[in-house]
Amino acid sequence: MAATATKEGVERTIADALEQVGADAEEIKPDATFEALDVDSLDLVEVAQVVEEEYGVEITGEDAQRFETVRDAVEFVANRAS
């Protein structure tokens, strides 16, 4: 069963997943770009898997390519999960 998606919860889940793939916790902010966090496409696939398991929201490769910032990903997931 998918968790209820609040924007804050989604942000926390994504931040935790980004930490797991090696992003610096101090640098993970809504306006941080994935490039600045040194997160590549393979890392985003891992983050997408966490999001799908937690919220039941699938992030395709095409979707992920449109994300520039952490906020972009959070808003996408929060909107799709609600």
Buried (B, 14 or more C-beta within 10 A) or exposed (E): EEEEBEBEBBBEBBBBBBEEBEBEEEEBEBEBEBEBBEBEEEBBEBBBEBBBEBBEBEBEEEBBEEBEBBBBBBBBBBEBBE
